[in-house]
Amino acid sequence: MTHRDTKLETRLLHTGIAEFNPKTGLAPVTLPAVRTSTVRFQNLQALDNVVAQREAGARPSTYGRPGLETHVALEEVFCELEGAKRSFLAPSGLSAISLVFLALLSKGDHVLVADCVYGPVRYLDKTVLRRMGIEVSYCRGTPEDMQAQLRPETRMVYVESPGSLLLEMLDLPALAAFARDKGLTLVTDNTWGAGYAYRPLALGAHVSVVAGTKYVGGHADLMLGAVAVADEALVQQITDTHYALGYTISAEDAWLALRGVRTLPLRMRHHAHSALEICRFLAAKPEVARIYHPAWQEDPGHALWQRDCLGSNGLMSVELKLNYEQGRRFVDALRLFSIGFSWGGFESLVQWVEPPTLKPHSYWQGKGDTTVVRLHVGLEAVEDLCADLEQALAAALA
């Protein structure tokens, strides 16, 4: 049996592990964090060999910034997760997004962005892209809506599926067909799927961006981004910009991500199971107006999730029939769901969703007299999480 014949769960345990020492025949189970600022060469011939390898498209390092064995191992892991030809590491998810925009767009270019994307993309647009002469149009993430915004100078389509905050499922194969028909590059944020529950490159996307801060790390203890590329023609463009921007991550963060990814399948399956239990619990509550979670059978995107996804996770949003003050009491009364903006770690979290942040999402149909919270269902006993939600609802209505 070859490496490629095995299941992804198996490959994640055997990709990027330490090689045996040729002298001792020994190898640690866990690859050490190899950190350095300077790389030494035994002689000039050794340097020449490395330079030749790099010019041929290989990944040897002549300096510490791109990293050594630990970084290479993590890049290999992201290639396995996403089914990519090459991956690039970045200090955060947002920096990975910025890398793609800066690598693939130039002054005068136009990009179509689904209006359900991660909020800071709009800030990147306002503070950097406009200053560089790159124009951005936001619209519903469908081929029809994007066709209406298409321009001769359009070069890229950028989406997130499921979308940020409301978990809107997009028809990625249809968007991929649209992009290819128009000669555009399709880039998607795949932080939700992390290459395990969802694989956009297999559905036709050219580039997939992942915030490894979330499920890849899995322990809420690192910041990490990655760009996974399926299209060989784009690899060199991103390579050049990645080098020019001087992106690097610490060897310790790369090591933490490698540690986290070994248990990624187990954790995501547990998160997903518990999240569906929470959906069932909340669906029976009169205070709940709507549940946003594509794996939940009543979600409008459930059919697309069934067709395109390989699993799910613990992220969901809930619209509650609570006014502003009641909603705040609900959030403050939670004991096991900590208030926080991230997700993907072992812990359960709640985010109070400010009404203005929902307005740019055309998927949002609320009338403003309810409360929306985003929940990340962690690895706690689901019975305890349900009890926490129960007492918080009671406190909100008291």
C-alpha positions in Angstrom: 0.0 0.0 0.0 1.4 3.4 -1.0 1.0 6.6 0.9 -1.5 7.9 -1.6 -3.7 4.8 -1.2 -4.4 5.5 2.4 -7.2 7.5 3.9 -6.7 11.2 4.8 -6.9 10.4 8.6 -3.9 8.0 8.1 -2.0 10.5 5.9 -2.3 13.2 8.5 -0.5 11.0 11.0 2.3 10.0 8.6 2.9 13.2 6.7 5.8 15.5 7.9 7.1 13.1 10.6 10.8 12.9 11.5 13.0 10.8 9.3 15.3 8.2 10.8 18.8 9.2 11.6 21.0 7.4 9.1 23.7 6.9 11.7 21.6 5.7 14.7 18.5 4.3 12.9 16.4 6.3 15.4 13.7 8.9 14.9 11.4 10.7 17.4 7.7 10.2 17.1 7.2 14.0 16.9 9.2 16.2 14.6 11.2 18.7 16.7 10.7 22.4 16.2 13.7 23.3 14.0 14.4 27.0 14.5 17.2 29.1 13.1 17.9 32.5 11.5 20.9 31.4 9.6 21.6 28.3 7.4 25.2 27.0 7.2 26.6 25.3 4.1 29.4 22.8 4.2 31.0 24.2 1.1 30.0 26.3 -2.0 29.1 23.1 -3.9 26.4 22.5 -1.3 25.1 26.0 -1.7 25.1 25.6 -5.5 23.1 22.4 -5.2 20.5 24.1 -3.0 20.2 27.0 -5.4 19.8 24.7 -8.4 17.1 22.7 -6.5 15.2 25.9 -5.7 15.4 27.1 -9.3 13.9 23.8 -10.4 10.9 24.4 -8.2 11.9 22.5 -5.0 11.7 23.9 -1.5 15.2 23.9 0.1 16.0 26.9 2.2 19.1 29.2 2.1 17.9 31.3 5.0 15.9 30.9 8.2 12.9 33.1 7.2 11.1 30.5 5.0 11.8 27.9 7.7 13.4 24.5 7.8 12.1 21.0 8.4 9.2 21.9 10.7 7.8 24.5 8.3 8.3 22.1 5.3 6.4 19.4 7.2 3.5 21.8 7.9 3.4 22.8 4.2 3.1 19.2 3.3 0.3 18.7 5.7 -1.7 21.6 4.2 -1.1 20.1 0.7 -2.6 16.8 2.0 -5.6 18.5 3.7 -6.5 20.7 0.7 -5.3 18.4 -2.2 -2.9 21.2 -3.3 0.2 21.2 -5.4 1.9 23.8 -3.1 1.1 25.6 0.1 2.4 28.8 1.7 2.5 29.7 5.4 1.5 33.1 6.8 1.4 34.6 10.3 -2.4 34.6 10.5 -5.5 33.9 8.4 -5.9 37.5 7.5 -2.3 37.8 6.3 -2.9 34.7 4.1 -5.9 36.5 2.6 -3.8 39.6 2.0 -1.1 37.5 0.4 -3.5 36.2 -2.2 -5.0 39.6 -3.0 -1.5 41.2 -3.4 -0.1 38.3 -5.4 -2.9 37.9 -7.9 -4.1 41.5 -8.4 -2.5 44.6 -9.8 -3.5 48.3 -10.2 -6.6 48.6 -12.3 -7.8 45.1 -11.6 -11.3 44.4 -10.3 -12.4 41.5 -8.0 -15.8 40.2 -7.2 -16.3 39.3 -3.5 -19.2 37.4 -2.0 -20.8 39.6 0.6 -20.8 36.8 3.2 -17.0 36.8 3.6 -15.0 37.4 6.7 -15.5 41.0 7.9 -11.8 42.1 7.9 -11.7 41.5 4.1 -13.7 44.8 3.8 -11.1 46.5 6.0 -8.3 45.2 3.7 -10.2 46.7 0.8 -10.7 50.1 2.5 -7.2 50.5 3.8 -4.9 48.8 1.2 -6.6 47.7 -2.0 -8.3 51.0 -2.8 -5.0 52.8 -2.2 -3.3 50.4 -4.7 -6.0 51.0 -7.4 -7.7 47.6 -7.0 -11.5 47.8 -7.1 -13.8 45.5 -5.2 -17.5 44.8 -5.8 -19.6 42.9 -3.2 -22.6 40.8 -4.1 -24.5 37.6 -3.3 -22.2 34.6 -3.8 -24.0 33.3 -6.9 -23.0 33.2 -10.5 -26.1 35.2 -11.5 -25.3 38.1 -9.1 -21.6 38.0 -10.0 -22.4 38.1 -13.7 -24.3 41.3 -13.1 -21.2 42.9 -11.5 -18.7 41.5 -14.1 -16.4 44.1 -15.8 -13.7 43.7 -18.5 -11.0 44.3 -15.8 -12.4 41.7 -13.5 -9.6 39.2 -12.6 -10.7 37.3 -9.5 -13.6 35.9 -7.6 -13.2 35.7 -3.8 -15.7 33.8 -1.7 -16.1 32.1 1.7 -18.3 29.0 2.0 -19.9 28.5 4.4 -20.0 32.2 4.8 -18.9 34.2 7.9 -21.4 34.7 10.7 -24.5 33.1 9.1 -22.8 30.0 7.5 -24.3 30.6 4.1 -23.5 27.6 1.8 -22.4 28.6 -1.7 -22.7 26.5 -4.8 -18.9 26.2 -5.3 -18.9 24.0 -8.4 -21.2 26.5 -10.1 -19.0 29.4 -9.1 -16.0 27.5 -10.3 -17.6 26.9 -13.7 -18.5 30.6 -13.9 -14.9 31.6 -13.0 -13.4 29.3 -15.6 -15.8 30.4 -18.3 -14.9 34.0 -17.7 -11.2 33.4 -17.3 -11.2 34.4 -13.6 -9.3 33.0 -10.6 -11.5 31.5 -7.9 -10.2 31.9 -4.4 -12.1 30.6 -1.4 -11.7 30.9 2.4 -11.9 27.3 3.7 -11.2 28.0 7.4 -14.6 26.4 8.2 -13.7 23.1 6.4 -10.0 23.1 7.2 -9.5 20.6 4.3 -11.1 17.9 6.3 -14.9 18.7 6.2 -14.7 20.6 2.9 -12.2 20.5 0.0 -12.8 23.5 -2.4 -9.9 22.7 -4.7 -11.6 19.4 -5.5 -14.7 21.3 -6.4 -13.0 23.6 -8.8 -11.4 26.4 -6.8 -7.9 27.6 -7.9 -6.8 28.7 -4.4 -7.9 27.9 -0.9 -7.1 30.0 2.2 -7.2 28.6 5.7 -6.8 30.2 9.1 -4.9 27.4 10.8 -5.5 29.4 14.0 -8.8 27.6 14.2 -9.3 23.8 13.7 -5.8 23.0 12.5 -4.2 24.3 15.6 -7.2 23.2 17.7 -6.0 24.4 21.0 -6.5 28.2 20.9 -2.7 28.7 21.3 -1.4 29.9 18.0 -1.9 32.3 15.1 -1.5 30.8 11.6 -2.6 31.2 8.0 -2.0 29.1 4.9 -2.6 29.4 1.2 -3.1 26.2 -0.8 -2.8 26.3 -4.5 -4.1 23.8 -7.1 -3.3 25.7 -10.2 0.4 25.3 -11.2 0.3 28.6 -13.1 -0.4 30.5 -9.9 2.3 29.0 -7.8 5.1 31.2 -9.0 3.1 34.4 -8.6 2.3 33.6 -5.0 5.9 32.3 -4.4 7.3 35.7 -5.5 5.0 37.8 -3.4 5.3 35.5 -0.4 9.1 36.0 -0.6 8.9 39.7 -1.2 6.6 40.3 1.8 8.9 38.4 4.1 6.2 36.3 5.6 7.4 33.9 8.3 6.0 32.0 11.2 7.9 30.7 14.3 9.0 27.1 14.4 7.1 26.7 17.6 3.8 27.7 16.0 4.5 25.4 13.1 5.2 22.6 15.6 1.9 23.4 17.5 0.0 23.2 14.2 1.6 19.8 13.4 0.6 18.6 16.9 -2.9 19.8 16.4 -3.5 18.4 13.0 -2.8 14.8 14.2 -6.1 14.9 16.1 -8.0 17.1 13.7 -10.4 14.3 12.4 -11.3 13.2 15.9 -11.9 16.7 17.2 -13.9 17.8 14.2 -16.2 14.8 14.3 -16.8 15.4 18.0 -17.5 19.1 17.4 -19.9 18.2 14.6 -21.8 15.6 16.6 -22.2 18.0 19.6 -23.3 20.9 17.4 -26.1 18.8 15.9 -27.2 17.9 19.4 -27.3 21.6 20.3 -29.3 22.2 17.2 -31.9 19.7 18.2 -32.0 21.1 21.7 -32.4 24.7 20.5 -35.0 23.8 17.8 -37.4 22.8 20.5 -37.1 26.2 22.3 -39.8 28.8 21.7 -37.2 31.5 22.1 -35.3 30.3 19.0 -36.3 31.9 15.7 -33.7 30.3 13.4 -30.6 28.1 13.4 -27.8 28.8 11.0 -25.8 25.6 10.5 -25.5 23.9 7.1 -25.4 20.3 8.6 -28.7 21.0 10.3 -31.5 19.6 8.1 -33.6 22.7 8.3 -30.9 25.0 7.1 -31.5 26.4 3.6 -28.0 25.3 2.6 -28.3 21.7 3.8 -28.7 20.2 0.3 -25.5 21.8 -0.8 -23.8 20.7 2.3 -24.9 17.1 1.7 -23.6 17.3 -1.9 -20.3 19.0 -1.4 -19.1 18.5 2.2 -17.4 15.6 3.8 -18.3 16.6 7.4 -19.0 19.5 9.6 -17.8 21.2 12.8 -19.0 23.1 15.9 -19.7 26.5 14.4 -23.3 27.8 14.3 -25.3 30.9 14.7 -28.7 31.3 16.4 -31.3 34.0 16.0 -33.2 34.4 19.3 -36.5 36.0 19.9 -34.9 38.3 22.5 -34.7 42.1 22.5 -31.4 43.9 22.9 -31.3 43.8 26.7 -32.6 40.2 26.9 -29.9 39.2 24.4 -27.1 40.8 26.4 -28.5 39.1 29.6 -28.4 35.7 27.7 -24.8 36.1 26.7 -23.7 37.3 30.1 -25.5 34.4 31.9 -23.6 31.7 29.9 -21.0 29.9 32.0 -19.5 27.3 29.8 -19.6 29.4 26.6 -16.9 32.1 27.1 -17.3 35.4 25.2 -14.7 35.5 22.4 -14.3 36.1 18.7 -12.3 33.0 17.6 -13.4 29.4 17.2 -12.0 26.0 16.3 -10.3 25.4 19.7 -11.3 22.9 22.3 -13.4 25.5 24.2 -17.0 26.6 23.7 -17.4 30.2 22.8 -20.2 32.8 22.2 -20.0 35.9 20.1 -22.5 38.7 20.4 -23.2 39.6 16.8 -23.8 43.4 16.5 -26.7 44.2 14.2 -24.7 46.5 11.9 -22.3 43.6 11.1 -25.2 41.7 9.6 -26.4 44.4 7.2 -23.8 43.7 4.4 -24.9 40.1 4.3 -27.7 39.8 1.7 -28.4 36.3 3.2 -29.6 38.0 6.4 -33.4 38.4 6.4 -33.9 39.5 10.0 -35.9 42.6 11.0 -33.7 43.9 13.7 -35.9 43.0 16.7 -34.1 39.8 17.5 -30.7 38.8 18.9 -28.1 36.8 16.9 -25.3 35.0 18.6 -22.6 32.8 17.1 -21.7 29.7 19.1 -18.7 27.5 18.8 -19.6 24.2 20.3 -16.5 22.8 22.0 -15.4 19.5 23.4 -17.3 19.7 26.7 -20.1 17.1 27.5 -23.0 18.2 25.3 -25.4 17.7 28.2 -23.6 20.3 30.2 -23.6 22.7 27.3 -27.4 22.3 26.8 -27.9 22.9 30.5 -25.8 26.1 30.3 -28.0 27.3 27.3 -31.1 26.4 29.3 -30.2 28.5 32.3 -29.0 31.4 30.2 -32.4 31.5 28.3 -34.1 31.5 31.7 -31.9 34.4 32.9 -32.6 36.4 29.7 -36.4 36.1 30.3 -36.3 36.7 34.0 
